[in-house]
Amino acid sequence: MRNEVRQLRIVIGLSQQELGRALGVSRQTINAIEQSRYDPSLPLAIRMARYFGKTVEEIFHVD
């Protein structure tokens, strides 16, 4: 599943560590999501969407 997490994070000037802290997950989790090695749980995807002011569908794209 493709996602826009890295681009959204960079636009607002956050490190992976800062985003992970804000969402209650590790930097490694953010890295794995950005690299499409890990699909977040629905609750985490919703937290990410709310954090960025987007919908889940705007961030995560099923190929």
All heavy atoms as a GROMACS GRO file, in nm:
protein
  510
    1MET      N    1   0.084  -0.117   0.000
    1MET     CA    2   0.000   0.000   0.000
    1MET      C    3   0.089   0.124   0.000
    1MET      O    4   0.175   0.139   0.087
    1MET     CB    5  -0.090  -0.003   0.125
    1MET     CG    6  -0.174   0.118   0.140
    1MET     SD    7  -0.308   0.108   0.262
    1MET     CE    8  -0.238   0.025   0.399
    2ARG      N    9   0.070   0.210  -0.099
    2ARG     CA   10   0.145   0.336  -0.104
    2ARG      C   11   0.089   0.432  -0.001
    2ARG      O   12  -0.027   0.423   0.037
    2ARG     CB   13   0.130   0.402  -0.242
    2ARG     CG   14   0.200   0.335  -0.355
    2ARG     CD   15   0.188   0.414  -0.486
    2ARG     NE   16   0.050   0.448  -0.521
    2ARG     CZ   17  -0.003   0.572  -0.516
    2ARG    NH1   18   0.070   0.674  -0.476
    2ARG    NH2   19  -0.128   0.594  -0.550
    3ASN      N   20   0.173   0.528   0.041
    3ASN     CA   21   0.123   0.628   0.134
    3ASN      C   22   0.199   0.759   0.117
    3ASN      O   23   0.304   0.764   0.053
    3ASN     CB   24   0.131   0.578   0.279
    3ASN     CG   25   0.273   0.562   0.327
    3ASN    OD1   26   0.341   0.660   0.353
    3ASN    ND2   27   0.319   0.437   0.340
    4GLU      N   28   0.142   0.863   0.172
    4GLU     CA   29   0.196   0.998   0.162
    4GLU      C   30   0.258   1.046   0.293
    4GLU      O   31   0.282   1.165   0.312
    4GLU     CB   32   0.083   1.096   0.123
    4GLU     CG   33   0.005   1.057  -0.001
    4GLU     CD   34   0.089   1.052  -0.127
    4GLU    OE1   35   0.181   1.135  -0.140
    4GLU    OE2   36   0.062   0.964  -0.211
    5VAL      N   37   0.286   0.955   0.386
    5VAL     CA   38   0.332   0.994   0.519
    5VAL      C   39   0.462   1.072   0.513
    5VAL      O   40   0.475   1.178   0.575
    5VAL     CB   41   0.344   0.870   0.612
    5VAL    CG1   42   0.402   0.910   0.746
    5VAL    CG2   43   0.208   0.804   0.630
    6ARG      N   44   0.559   1.022   0.440
    6ARG     CA   45   0.690   1.091   0.434
    6ARG      C   46   0.674   1.232   0.381
    6ARG      O   47   0.728   1.328   0.439
    6ARG     CB   48   0.788   1.012   0.348
    6ARG     CG   49   0.926   1.076   0.342
    6ARG     CD   50   1.024   0.984   0.267
    6ARG     NE   51   1.160   1.030   0.284
    6ARG     CZ   52   1.218   1.120   0.203
    6ARG    NH1   53   1.152   1.171   0.102
    6ARG    NH2   54   1.342   1.159   0.225
    7GLN      N   55   0.600   1.249   0.271
    7GLN     CA   56   0.582   1.381   0.213
    7GLN      C   57   0.511   1.475   0.310
    7GLN      O   58   0.552   1.591   0.324
    7GLN     CB   59   0.500   1.371   0.082
    7GLN     CG   60   0.571   1.296  -0.028
    7GLN     CD   61   0.551   1.144  -0.023
    7GLN    OE1   62   0.512   1.087   0.079
    7GLN    NE2   63   0.580   1.077  -0.132
    8LEU      N   64   0.407   1.428   0.375
    8LEU     CA   65   0.334   1.511   0.470
    8LEU      C   66   0.422   1.549   0.589
    8LEU      O   67   0.418   1.664   0.635
    8LEU     CB   68   0.208   1.438   0.518
    8LEU     CG   69   0.099   1.418   0.414
    8LEU    CD1   70  -0.005   1.320   0.463
    8LEU    CD2   71   0.035   1.552   0.378
    9ARG      N   72   0.500   1.456   0.636
    9ARG     CA   73   0.589   1.481   0.749
    9ARG      C   74   0.694   1.586   0.714
    9ARG      O   75   0.719   1.680   0.790
    9ARG     CB   76   0.658   1.349   0.792
    9ARG     CG   77   0.759   1.365   0.903
    9ARG     CD   78   0.823   1.234   0.939
    9ARG     NE   79   0.897   1.168   0.833
    9ARG     CZ   80   1.019   1.205   0.792
    9ARG    NH1   81   1.080   1.307   0.847
    9ARG    NH2   82   1.079   1.136   0.696
   10ILE      N   83   0.753   1.574   0.596
   10ILE     CA   84   0.857   1.667   0.553
   10ILE      C   85   0.801   1.808   0.534
   10ILE      O   86   0.864   1.907   0.573
   10ILE     CB   87   0.927   1.615   0.426
   10ILE    CG1   88   1.013   1.493   0.462
   10ILE    CG2   89   1.011   1.724   0.359
   10ILE    CD1   90   1.070   1.419   0.344
   11VAL      N   91   0.681   1.818   0.477
   11VAL     CA   92   0.620   1.949   0.453
   11VAL      C   93   0.605   2.028   0.583
   11VAL      O   94   0.626   2.149   0.585
   11VAL     CB   95   0.484   1.934   0.382
   11VAL    CG1   96   0.402   2.061   0.389
   11VAL    CG2   97   0.504   1.892   0.238
   12ILE      N   98   0.571   1.959   0.691
   12ILE     CA   99   0.554   2.032   0.818
   12ILE      C  100   0.681   2.033   0.902
   12ILE      O  101   0.681   2.087   1.013
   12ILE     CB  102   0.432   1.982   0.899
   12ILE    CG1  103   0.446   1.836   0.938
   12ILE    CG2  104   0.305   2.005   0.822
   12ILE    CD1  105   0.335   1.788   1.030
   13GLY      N  106   0.789   1.975   0.849
   13GLY     CA  107   0.919   1.986   0.913
   13GLY      C  108   0.940   1.900   1.035
   13GLY      O  109   1.011   1.940   1.127
   14LEU      N  110   0.882   1.780   1.035
   14LEU     CA  111   0.899   1.689   1.148
   14LEU      C  112   0.997   1.578   1.115
   14LEU      O  113   1.003   1.531   1.001
   14LEU     CB  114   0.766   1.622   1.184
   14LEU     CG  115   0.658   1.705   1.250
   14LEU    CD1  116   0.534   1.620   1.273
   14LEU    CD2  117   0.706   1.764   1.380
   15SER      N  118   1.071   1.534   1.214
   15SER     CA  119   1.152   1.414   1.200
   15SER      C  120   1.063   1.292   1.223
   15SER      O  121   0.952   1.304   1.274
   15SER     CB  122   1.267   1.414   1.301
   15SER     OG  123   1.214   1.396   1.432
   16GLN      N  124   1.114   1.176   1.187
   16GLN     CA  125   1.039   1.053   1.214
   16GLN      C  126   1.020   1.037   1.364
   16GLN      O  127   0.913   0.995   1.409
   16GLN     CB  128   1.113   0.931   1.158
   16GLN     CG  129   1.112   0.925   1.008
   16GLN     CD  130   1.190   0.807   0.955
   16GLN    OE1  131   1.274   0.748   1.022
   16GLN    NE2  132   1.161   0.771   0.830
   17GLN      N  133   1.120   1.073   1.442
   17GLN     CA  134   1.111   1.062   1.588
   17GLN      C  135   1.000   1.152   1.642
   17GLN      O  136   0.920   1.109   1.725
   17GLN     CB  137   1.245   1.102   1.651
   17GLN     CG  138   1.248   1.090   1.802
   17GLN     CD  139   1.249   0.946   1.849
   17GLN    OE1  140   1.315   0.862   1.789
   17GLN    NE2  141   1.176   0.917   1.953
   18GLU      N  142   0.993   1.275   1.594
   18GLU     CA  143   0.891   1.369   1.641
   18GLU      C  144   0.751   1.322   1.604
   18GLU      O  145   0.659   1.330   1.686
   18GLU     CB  146   0.917   1.508   1.584
   18GLU     CG  147   1.042   1.574   1.639
   18GLU     CD  148   1.086   1.695   1.559
   18GLU    OE1  149   1.067   1.697   1.435
   18GLU    OE2  150   1.141   1.787   1.622
   19LEU      N  151   0.734   1.273   1.483
   19LEU     CA  152   0.603   1.222   1.442
   19LEU      C  153   0.565   1.100   1.523
   19LEU      O  154   0.451   1.089   1.570
   19LEU     CB  155   0.601   1.190   1.292
   19LEU     CG  156   0.469   1.136   1.238
   19LEU    CD1  157   0.354   1.234   1.264
   19LEU    CD2  158   0.481   1.103   1.090
   20GLY      N  159   0.659   1.009   1.541
   20GLY     CA  160   0.632   0.891   1.622
   20GLY      C  161   0.589   0.928   1.763
   20GLY      O  162   0.492   0.873   1.816
   21ARG      N  163   0.659   1.022   1.823
   21ARG     CA  164   0.625   1.067   1.958
   21ARG      C  165   0.484   1.126   1.961
   21ARG      O  166   0.405   1.097   2.051
   21ARG     CB  167   0.728   1.170   2.005
   21ARG     CG  168   0.718   1.202   2.153
   21ARG     CD  169   0.829   1.297   2.200
   21ARG     NE  170   0.962   1.244   2.171
   21ARG     CZ  171   1.054   1.308   2.098
   21ARG    NH1  172   1.030   1.428   2.048
   21ARG    NH2  173   1.172   1.253   2.078
   22ALA      N  174   0.450   1.207   1.862
   22ALA     CA  175   0.318   1.270   1.856
   22ALA      C  176   0.206   1.166   1.841
   22ALA      O  177   0.095   1.186   1.890
   22ALA     CB  178   0.312   1.369   1.741
   23LEU      N  179   0.237   1.055   1.774
   23LEU     CA  180   0.136   0.951   1.747
   23LEU      C  181   0.142   0.835   1.846
   23LEU      O  182   0.060   0.744   1.838
   23LEU     CB  183   0.152   0.899   1.605
   23LEU     CG  184   0.127   1.002   1.494
   23LEU    CD1  185   0.165   0.944   1.359
   23LEU    CD2  186  -0.016   1.050   1.496
   24GLY      N  187   0.242   0.835   1.934
   24GLY     CA  188   0.253   0.728   2.032
   24GLY      C  189   0.313   0.600   1.979
   24GLY      O  190   0.281   0.491   2.029
   25VAL      N  191   0.399   0.612   1.876
   25VAL     CA  192   0.467   0.494   1.820
   25VAL      C  193   0.616   0.526   1.809
   25VAL      O  194   0.659   0.639   1.828
   25VAL     CB  195   0.410   0.454   1.682
   25VAL    CG1  196   0.263   0.415   1.694
   25VAL    CG2  197   0.428   0.564   1.580
   26SER      N  198   0.694   0.427   1.775
   26SER     CA  199   0.839   0.445   1.765
   26SER      C  200   0.878   0.507   1.630
   26SER      O  201   0.802   0.503   1.533
   26SER     CB  202   0.911   0.311   1.781
   26SER     OG  203   0.885   0.228   1.669
   27ARG      N  204   1.000   0.560   1.626
   27ARG     CA  205   1.055   0.610   1.500
   27ARG      C  206   1.063   0.498   1.398
   27ARG      O  207   1.039   0.518   1.279
   27ARG     CB  208   1.196   0.668   1.525
   27ARG     CG  209   1.260   0.722   1.396
   27ARG     CD  210   1.410   0.734   1.406
   27ARG     NE  211   1.478   0.607   1.430
   27ARG     CZ  212   1.500   0.515   1.334
   27ARG    NH1  213   1.461   0.533   1.211
   27ARG    NH2  214   1.562   0.403   1.365
   28GLN      N  215   1.095   0.377   1.445
   28GLN     CA  216   1.106   0.262   1.356
   28GLN      C  217   0.972   0.230   1.290
   28GLN      O  218   0.967   0.189   1.174
   28GLN     CB  219   1.159   0.139   1.432
   28GLN     CG  220   1.304   0.153   1.472
   28GLN     CD  221   1.324   0.220   1.608
   28GLN    OE1  222   1.232   0.282   1.662
   28GLN    NE2  223   1.443   0.210   1.663
   29THR      N  224   0.863   0.247   1.364
   29THR     CA  225   0.730   0.224   1.307
   29THR      C  226   0.703   0.325   1.197
   29THR      O  227   0.654   0.288   1.089
   29THR     CB  228   0.622   0.232   1.416
   29THR    OG1  229   0.646   0.129   1.512
   29THR    CG2  230   0.483   0.217   1.357
   30ILE      N  231   0.734   0.451   1.221
   30ILE     CA  232   0.714   0.554   1.118
   30ILE      C  233   0.798   0.522   0.996
   30ILE      O  234   0.749   0.528   0.882
   30ILE     CB  235   0.748   0.694   1.173
   30ILE    CG1  236   0.657   0.731   1.291
   30ILE    CG2  237   0.740   0.799   1.062
   30ILE    CD1  238   0.509   0.734   1.260
   31ASN      N  239   0.923   0.483   1.016
   31ASN     CA  240   1.010   0.447   0.905
   31ASN      C  241   0.952   0.331   0.825
   31ASN      O  242   0.949   0.336   0.702
   31ASN     CB  243   1.149   0.413   0.956
   31ASN     CG  244   1.244   0.380   0.844
   31ASN    OD1  245   1.255   0.265   0.803
   31ASN    ND2  246   1.312   0.480   0.793
   32ALA      N  247   0.905   0.228   0.893
   32ALA     CA  248   0.849   0.111   0.824
   32ALA      C  249   0.723   0.148   0.745
   32ALA      O  250   0.703   0.098   0.634
   32ALA     CB  251   0.818   0.000   0.925
   33ILE      N  252   0.641   0.235   0.800
   33ILE     CA  253   0.521   0.280   0.728
   33ILE      C  254   0.562   0.358   0.604
   33ILE      O  255   0.510   0.335   0.494
   33ILE     CB  256   0.429   0.364   0.820
   33ILE    CG1  257   0.368   0.276   0.928
   33ILE    CG2  258   0.319   0.434   0.738
   33ILE    CD1  259   0.298   0.352   1.040
   34GLU      N  260   0.655   0.451   0.619
   34GLU     CA  261   0.700   0.532   0.505
   34GLU      C  262   0.761   0.446   0.395
   34GLU      O  263   0.746   0.477   0.277
   34GLU     CB  264   0.803   0.635   0.551
   34GLU     CG  265   0.745   0.747   0.633
   34GLU     CD  266   0.844   0.853   0.674
   34GLU    OE1  267   0.965   0.842   0.641
   34GLU    OE2  268   0.802   0.949   0.739
   35GLN      N  269   0.828   0.340   0.431
   35GLN     CA  270   0.892   0.251   0.334
   35GLN      C  271   0.796   0.143   0.281
   35GLN      O  272   0.837   0.056   0.205
   35GLN     CB  273   1.014   0.183   0.397
   35GLN     CG  274   1.122   0.278   0.444
   35GLN     CD  275   1.181   0.358   0.330
   35GLN    OE1  276   1.209   0.303   0.223
   35GLN    NE2  277   1.197   0.487   0.351
   36SER      N  278   0.670   0.149   0.324
   36SER     CA  279   0.566   0.052   0.284
   36SER      C  280   0.602  -0.091   0.325
   36SER      O  281   0.561  -0.187   0.262
   36SER     CB  282   0.538   0.059   0.134
   36SER     OG  283   0.487   0.186   0.100
   37ARG      N  284   0.679  -0.104   0.434
   37ARG     CA  285   0.710  -0.237   0.487
   37ARG      C  286   0.610  -0.277   0.595
   37ARG      O  287   0.610  -0.392   0.639
   37ARG     CB  288   0.852  -0.238   0.545
   37ARG     CG  289   0.961  -0.224   0.443
   37ARG     CD  290   1.099  -0.251   0.501
   37ARG     NE  291   1.116  -0.201   0.636
   37ARG     CZ  292   1.181  -0.089   0.671
   37ARG    NH1  293   1.236  -0.014   0.578
   37ARG    NH2  294   1.192  -0.053   0.796
   38TYR      N  295   0.529  -0.182   0.638
   38TYR     CA  296   0.432  -0.207   0.746
   38TYR      C  297   0.308  -0.124   0.719
   38TYR      O  298   0.317  -0.004   0.691
   38TYR     CB  299   0.494  -0.168   0.880
   38TYR     CG  300   0.398  -0.173   0.997
   38TYR    CD1  301   0.356  -0.293   1.050
   38TYR    CD2  302   0.351  -0.056   1.056
   38TYR    CE1  303   0.268  -0.298   1.158
   38TYR    CE2  304   0.264  -0.059   1.164
   38TYR     CZ  305   0.222  -0.181   1.213
   38TYR     OH  306   0.136  -0.185   1.320
   39ASP      N  307   0.192  -0.189   0.722
   39ASP     CA  308   0.064  -0.119   0.710
   39ASP      C  309   0.012  -0.093   0.850
   39ASP      O  310   0.000  -0.186   0.930
   39ASP     CB  311  -0.038  -0.202   0.632
   39ASP     CG  312   0.001  -0.219   0.485
   39ASP    OD1  313   0.069  -0.130   0.431
   39ASP    OD2  314  -0.038  -0.320   0.425
   40PRO      N  315  -0.016   0.033   0.882
   40PRO     CA  316  -0.061   0.064   1.018
   40PRO      C  317  -0.197   0.005   1.048
   40PRO      O  318  -0.278  -0.020   0.957
   40PRO     CB  319  -0.067   0.217   1.019
   40PRO     CG  320  -0.092   0.254   0.878
   40PRO     CD  321  -0.017   0.151   0.796
   41SER      N  322  -0.223  -0.015   1.176
   41SER     CA  323  -0.356  -0.057   1.218
   41SER      C  324  -0.454   0.055   1.184
   41SER      O  325  -0.415   0.171   1.163
   41SER     CB  326  -0.357  -0.081   1.370
   41SER     OG  327  -0.333   0.042   1.438
   42LEU      N  328  -0.581   0.023   1.179
   42LEU     CA  329  -0.683   0.124   1.151
   42LEU      C  330  -0.680   0.238   1.253
   42LEU      O  331  -0.682   0.355   1.214
   42LEU     CB  332  -0.821   0.060   1.143
   42LEU     CG  333  -0.935   0.156   1.106
   42LEU    CD1  334  -0.906   0.229   0.974
   42LEU    CD2  335  -1.066   0.080   1.099
   43PRO      N  336  -0.671   0.209   1.384
   43PRO     CA  337  -0.663   0.321   1.479
   43PRO      C  338  -0.542   0.413   1.454
   43PRO      O  339  -0.554   0.535   1.464
   43PRO     CB  340  -0.654   0.252   1.615
   43PRO     CG  341  -0.721   0.120   1.595
   43PRO     CD  342  -0.684   0.080   1.454
   44LEU      N  343  -0.427   0.355   1.419
   44LEU     CA  344  -0.309   0.438   1.392
   44LEU      C  345  -0.329   0.517   1.263
   44LEU      O  346  -0.294   0.635   1.256
   44LEU     CB  347  -0.183   0.352   1.384
   44LEU     CG  348  -0.053   0.426   1.350
   44LEU    CD1  349  -0.030   0.545   1.444
   44LEU    CD2  350   0.065   0.330   1.351
   45ALA      N  351  -0.385   0.456   1.161
   45ALA     CA  352  -0.410   0.527   1.035
   45ALA      C  353  -0.504   0.645   1.059
   45ALA      O  354  -0.485   0.754   1.004
   45ALA     CB  355  -0.468   0.432   0.931
   46ILE      N  356  -0.604   0.626   1.143
   46ILE     CA  357  -0.698   0.734   1.175
   46ILE      C  358  -0.627   0.844   1.253
   46ILE      O  359  -0.646   0.963   1.225
   46ILE     CB  360  -0.820   0.680   1.251
   46ILE    CG1  361  -0.904   0.593   1.156
   46ILE    CG2  362  -0.904   0.794   1.310
   46ILE    CD1  363  -1.014   0.513   1.226
   47ARG      N  364  -0.542   0.808   1.350
   47ARG     CA  365  -0.466   0.909   1.425
   47ARG      C  366  -0.377   0.989   1.332
   47ARG      O  367  -0.366   1.112   1.344
   47ARG     CB  368  -0.380   0.844   1.535
   47ARG     CG  369  -0.458   0.803   1.657
   47ARG     CD  370  -0.370   0.782   1.781
   47ARG     NE  371  -0.250   0.703   1.763
   47ARG     CZ  372  -0.243   0.570   1.776
   47ARG    NH1  373  -0.352   0.499   1.804
   47ARG    NH2  374  -0.128   0.507   1.760
   48MET      N  375  -0.313   0.921   1.236
   48MET     CA  376  -0.228   0.990   1.140
   48MET      C  377  -0.310   1.088   1.056
   48MET      O  378  -0.270   1.202   1.036
   48MET     CB  379  -0.158   0.891   1.048
   48MET     CG  380  -0.055   0.806   1.116
   48MET     SD  381   0.021   0.692   1.001
   48MET     CE  382   0.190   0.737   1.024
   49ALA      N  383  -0.423   1.042   1.008
   49ALA     CA  384  -0.509   1.127   0.926
   49ALA      C  385  -0.553   1.251   1.003
   49ALA      O  386  -0.547   1.363   0.952
   49ALA     CB  387  -0.630   1.048   0.876
   50ARG      N  388  -0.595   1.232   1.125
   50ARG     CA  389  -0.636   1.347   1.208
   50ARG      C  390  -0.519   1.440   1.234
   50ARG      O  391  -0.535   1.563   1.230
   50ARG     CB  392  -0.696   1.297   1.339
   50ARG     CG  393  -0.832   1.236   1.321
   50ARG     CD  394  -0.890   1.190   1.451
   50ARG     NE  395  -1.022   1.131   1.429
   50ARG     CZ  396  -1.084   1.053   1.515
   50ARG    NH1  397  -1.028   1.024   1.631
   50ARG    NH2  398  -1.203   1.004   1.487
   51TYR      N  399  -0.403   1.384   1.260
   51TYR     CA  400  -0.285   1.466   1.288
   51TYR      C  401  -0.253   1.557   1.169
   51TYR      O  402  -0.221   1.675   1.186
   51TYR     CB  403  -0.165   1.376   1.320
   51TYR     CG  404  -0.042   1.453   1.358
   51TYR    CD1  405  -0.024   1.495   1.490
   51TYR    CD2  406   0.055   1.486   1.264
   51TYR    CE1  407   0.088   1.569   1.527
   51TYR    CE2  408   0.167   1.558   1.300
   51TYR     CZ  409   0.182   1.600   1.431
   51TYR     OH  410   0.294   1.672   1.466
   52PHE      N  411  -0.260   1.501   1.048
   52PHE     CA  412  -0.227   1.577   0.928
   52PHE      C  413  -0.346   1.654   0.871
   52PHE      O  414  -0.331   1.728   0.773
   52PHE     CB  415  -0.172   1.483   0.819
   52PHE     CG  416  -0.034   1.430   0.849
   52PHE    CD1  417  -0.014   1.295   0.865
   52PHE    CD2  418   0.074   1.515   0.861
   52PHE    CE1  419   0.114   1.244   0.891
   52PHE    CE2  420   0.202   1.466   0.887
   52PHE     CZ  421   0.221   1.331   0.903
   53GLY      N  422  -0.465   1.638   0.928
   53GLY     CA  423  -0.583   1.707   0.878
   53GLY      C  424  -0.630   1.654   0.744
   53GLY      O  425  -0.681   1.729   0.660
   54LYS      N  426  -0.613   1.526   0.723
   54LYS     CA  427  -0.649   1.459   0.597
   54LYS      C  428  -0.742   1.342   0.629
   54LYS      O  429  -0.762   1.306   0.744
   54LYS     CB  430  -0.524   1.404   0.527
   54LYS     CG  431  -0.415   1.503   0.501
   54LYS     CD  432  -0.442   1.580   0.378
   54LYS     CE  433  -0.325   1.673   0.344
   54LYS     NZ  434  -0.358   1.761   0.235
   55THR      N  435  -0.795   1.281   0.523
   55THR     CA  436  -0.868   1.156   0.541
   55THR      C  437  -0.770   1.041   0.527
   55THR      O  438  -0.662   1.056   0.469
   55THR     CB  439  -0.980   1.139   0.436
   55THR    OG1  440  -0.920   1.128   0.307
   55THR    CG2  441  -1.078   1.257   0.438
   56VAL      N  442  -0.808   0.926   0.577
   56VAL     CA  443  -0.724   0.806   0.562
   56VAL      C  444  -0.698   0.780   0.414
   56VAL      O  445  -0.585   0.748   0.374
   56VAL     CB  446  -0.789   0.684   0.632
   56VAL    CG1  447  -0.714   0.557   0.600
   56VAL    CG2  448  -0.797   0.707   0.782
   57GLU      N  449  -0.801   0.798   0.333
   57GLU     CA  450  -0.789   0.771   0.188
   57GLU      C  451  -0.694   0.868   0.119
   57GLU      O  452  -0.635   0.834   0.016
   57GLU     CB  453  -0.926   0.778   0.121
   57GLU     CG  454  -1.019   0.666   0.161
   57GLU     CD  455  -1.093   0.694   0.293
   57GLU    OE1  456  -1.080   0.806   0.352
   57GLU    OE2  457  -1.165   0.604   0.338
   58GLU      N  458  -0.676   0.989   0.173
   58GLU     CA  459  -0.583   1.084   0.115
   58GLU      C  460  -0.438   1.049   0.147
   58GLU      O  461  -0.347   1.088   0.075
   58GLU     CB  462  -0.612   1.227   0.165
   58GLU     CG  463  -0.739   1.285   0.110
   58GLU     CD  464  -0.771   1.420   0.171
   58GLU    OE1  465  -0.773   1.431   0.296
   58GLU    OE2  466  -0.796   1.514   0.094
   59ILE      N  467  -0.417   0.974   0.254
   59ILE     CA  468  -0.281   0.938   0.297
   59ILE      C  469  -0.241   0.800   0.246
   59ILE      O  470  -0.128   0.780   0.203
   59ILE     CB  471  -0.270   0.944   0.450
   59ILE    CG1  472  -0.296   1.087   0.498
   59ILE    CG2  473  -0.132   0.895   0.496
   59ILE    CD1  474  -0.299   1.102   0.648
   60PHE      N  475  -0.333   0.704   0.250
   60PHE     CA  476  -0.302   0.567   0.215
   60PHE      C  477  -0.375   0.527   0.088
   60PHE      O  478  -0.495   0.551   0.074
   60PHE     CB  479  -0.340   0.472   0.330
   60PHE     CG  480  -0.262   0.500   0.455
   60PHE    CD1  481  -0.314   0.581   0.554
   60PHE    CD2  482  -0.134   0.449   0.472
   60PHE    CE1  483  -0.241   0.609   0.669
   60PHE    CE2  484  -0.060   0.478   0.585
   60PHE     CZ  485  -0.114   0.558   0.684
   61HIS      N  486  -0.301   0.468  -0.007
   61HIS     CA  487  -0.354   0.432  -0.137
   61HIS      C  488  -0.338   0.283  -0.162
   61HIS      O  489  -0.223   0.234  -0.164
   61HIS     CB  490  -0.283   0.510  -0.248
   61HIS     CG  491  -0.271   0.656  -0.218
   61HIS    ND1  492  -0.376   0.744  -0.233
   61HIS    CD2  493  -0.168   0.730  -0.172
   61HIS    CE1  494  -0.337   0.865  -0.199
   61HIS    NE2  495  -0.210   0.859  -0.161
   62VAL      N  496  -0.446   0.214  -0.182
   62VAL     CA  497  -0.439   0.071  -0.213
   62VAL      C  498  -0.410   0.057  -0.361
   62VAL      O  499  -0.478   0.113  -0.446
   62VAL     CB  500  -0.572   0.001  -0.178
   62VAL    CG1  501  -0.566  -0.147  -0.216
   62VAL    CG2  502  -0.605   0.019  -0.031
   63ASP      N  503  -0.304  -0.014  -0.392
   63ASP     CA  504  -0.265  -0.034  -0.533
   63ASP      C  505  -0.330  -0.155  -0.592
   63ASP      O  506  -0.361  -0.249  -0.532
   63ASP     CB  507  -0.113  -0.046  -0.546
   63ASP     CG  508  -0.044   0.086  -0.517
   63ASP    OD1  509  -0.107   0.192  -0.538
   63ASP    OD2  510   0.072   0.083  -0.472
   0.00000   0.00000   0.00000
